[in-house]
Amino acid sequence: MRHWQVLAAAVVATVAAGCDDGSSAVGPDQAVVSDRGPGMDRGAADMASRDQSLPDMALPDMALPDMALPDMALPDMAVPDMAGPDMAVPDMAVPDMAVPDMALPDMAVPDMAVPDMAVPDMAVPDMALPDMALPDMALPDMAVPDMAAPELAIDGLEAWCNPQRGSVGLRARGRLAQAPALRIRLGFRDAAGAVVPFDGGGATAEVDRFETRTEWAVDADGFSLTARRAVAAPLERVTAAVLTVEDVDGQVAEAQTACLPPPVLGAGADGCDDLGAWATCPAGQGCDPDGRCRDAQPPALLGAGAALNEAARSFGVAVEGRDPDSDVIAAQVRLLRADGSAAAPGALRVALQVQPDAQGFLARGGGRLPAGVEAPGQIAAADVALVDETGLLSASLRVAVRRPEALFAGQACDPLEAFDTCPEGEACVLPEGEPQARGVCGPVPDGCPESWPVGAADADGAGGWVLAGELAAEGPLTAAASCTDGPAFAVGVFRAPAAGRYGFSLIEGPPGARIFARTACALPAPRFEAGCGTDLQVFLRQDEALAVWAAGAPGPFAVTVQREEGE
């Protein structure tokens, strides 16, 4: 039954109720005609009585809001159009409108229970990340290696060994990853593949210690390396050279090649070197500084002497000779045991301080014993030869190696304390401004000579200091140190503001540059050296001054100074 029919029934019931007291719902001028009998009248009355019971059919049970009564606007259901006679009440039987059939309990909210929508049914595990397995998106398909920086590798290596000159030369090329090279090292092997000890008895030596003769270049195609040096190694036993390059990311590349005798060039040819490491000139010619063979005469060694201070591990040579070309620069020394066997690996190259005279020249030089010399007391003799600027050698002389002589105050002395030693409390001091190889025993001087250009440490604003300058000047004999012989030097002074341990680090400098520190600025004797290398740690008293030297090829340098924590 439609809603408008229910409302119509309600209207009829109301009209019937108005007539129950015998009154008429029609106007006074209207005649009421009934074609029903008495029985029908009672039935109508009974029905009217039932029609008045509609209020008992509580509309709230019919949830009118759900039936949106406002959409059934009563004005649209004009009652005058629903004339009573046309709407037979019997056809509108109320029992067909059984409200219980529309019972709200059938729409029970519990049937729409939230638990049926329980979150557990939407279990997160069903959406587990493993179902989105990353292996299906496998990184190998993204070929990470194709996007990686090129690997470090040595693609080519050439090596030459010259036992007569005690020199070795290298040329290498390769690929370099994004990280810069950290260490470049060289090793030797004999015919059986065994390690041949290098400088100081070690299995390898750093190539950046090849002084001024190392060239390292990097371009779009990779890297190239050219290096040569005189080495303290028994090169007559060497058959192969091994080069190792390591970068800061830990990548390591290694290559091995035969170490061949250097080729002999034609007269006037280019491509030689003064060490005879890459190539040598024909007889009667030497290699000039520009790498070209030219006519030259070797020096002549007239006399020599050698001395060793076992306690200080220092040695010295004194020579007399003649040189038609006046270009002697060094001595080549081989230390020997009493039976003539080698007491140190290979030949040692010793820079000389030369003093010309009417007959030729006198010269002295010296240095520290290599670390590989474990028993300096066994050294009994030395083979000494002269070397000139073109790389030509004199004939060698074998001389006995003597121990230092004790001197008195004021006597002439050896600055390296190899030939002799001054009284306790004194040192061998070279007169300032006099280029001589002998000093005089006297008090230990305070500070550097006034004529030397000496730098000072500047505060860096972060609690440390910086020593910076230019390696440009040829150093005097007093510039010799245990780990470097220059050829260019610079010196600065650091004065400790408080007692403690201080660290000195070379952060800028030419390839192969080193720093060394002295408690006495101008004295090269080993007992005054506080350290030599690229990083030093020195304990200083408050207000104590330390001379910090830089040595290497010409170029700028910088050294940082920091007080060590906890000191």
C-alpha positions, 0 to 999 in steps of 0.5 A: 500500500502506497503512502498516499493511500494510508494518508487517505485512509486516515482522512476517511477515518477522521471524517467517519469519526466526526459522524459517529455522534449522529452528525453529518459531514455534509452541509445542512443543505445537502441530503444524505442518501444511503443505499446500505441497510442497517447491517451495513451501517453497523459494519461501517461503524465498526470499520470506522471504529477500527479506522480510528485505531490507526494511532495504535500503529505507531508510525515511529516503528515505520521509521519515517525518516527512512521513508523521507516524508518531506518528499511526499509533500501533502499539498500535492495530494489534494484531498478534494480530488479524493472524493469519499464515494470514489474511495471504497474503504473495503478495498483499503483493508488495514490488515494488508498494511501489517507494520510488523513486516516492516519491522526495524529489527530486520535492519538490525545494526548488529547484522552490519557488525563492524567486526565483519569489517575487522582489520584482521581480515585486511591483514597487513601480512597479506600485503607483506613487502616480501610479496613485492620482492626486490629480487624481482627488480634485481639490481643486476638488471640495472648493470651497476658495474657499467655505471662504476668508475674505471678500475685501477690497472697498470696496462704497461710497464718498462724497467731498466736496471744499471748495476754499474751505476746503481740506478733504476728507471721506470715507465708505466701507464694505466687506468686510474679510478676516480680516487687519486693514487695514494702509494706507488711502490717498487720491488725487485725479484731475482731469477728464482722469484725471490725478493731482492732487498731494496733501500734499507733492506725493505722488500719495496720502496716508495717511488715518490722518494725518487726525488726530483726525477719522478713525473706522475701525470693523469689525463682522460686516458689514465695515468703515466709514470716516469721515474729514475733514481740511484738505488741502494740495492744489489742490482746485479741480482735483479731480473724483474721489477714489480710496480704496485699502485694503490689508491685512497679507496683501497684498490691495488694494481700490480704489474711485473716486468723484466728489468733490462740493461738500459740501451746505449744511444748513438752520439749526440742522441736525445733521451739519455739521463745522468743516472744511466737509468733509461739510456746511456751515451756511447764512450766519450760522451755524457748526458747533459741536463737536457737529456742529450749525449755530448762530448765529456770527460770523466773525472779522475779520483786521486785519493779517498778516505772513508769513516764510520760512526757506529753509535750515530750510524753516520758515515763520511767520505773525503776525496781528492781529484781532478775533473777537466769539465769541473762538474763533479757532484757526488761520490758513489760508495759501496760498503764492504766487509773484511772479506770483500762481501757487500755490507750494505745493499747496492751503491750509496750516492753521496752528495759532495761539497767541492772545494777547487784548488790549484791541482784539482779539488777536495770534497767531503760528504756523508750521510746516514747508514741505510736501515738494512745495515744491521751490523755496522761494526762489520763494515771494514772497507769501501769502494769509492768513485766520483760521479759528474754532472753528465753521469760519467764515473771515475775509476774506483778506489778501495779504502779502509773505513776508519772510526771517528777521532776524538778532538779538542775545542777549536780543532777542525772537525767533520760536521757529520761527526763521521771522521771525528767528534768534538768534546762533550757539550760542543759541536762541529760548527761551520763558519757562516758564509764560508763554503767549506767542508770542515768546521770548528769545534765550539759551543752549540749555536742558538738558532739559525744563522742570521744570513739565512732566510728563515720562515716563522710559523703562523697561527691557522685560526683553528688552534694550530700553525702553518709553515709555508714557503718556497723550495728554491735555494740550494742547501749548504752541506749543513742541509743534509738529513737522514731521509733526503738530500734536497736539492732545494731547501727551506727552513722555518722555526716553530717555538712551542707555546707550552710543553707537549708533543707536537705533530708536523705534517707536510701537506703540500710540496713537490713529488718526493719532498720531505721535512726534517726537524733539528734542535740545532738549526745549522748542525747536520750531525745525526744527534741533532736530528729530531725526525725526518719524513712526511709526518713527525712527532716531537716533544718540546719544552715550553718556549723551546724552538725547533728548526723545521726544514723542507727539502725536495725539488723546487716548488711551494711547500706547506707544513701544518703543526698541531699539538697532540691531544692529551699532551 
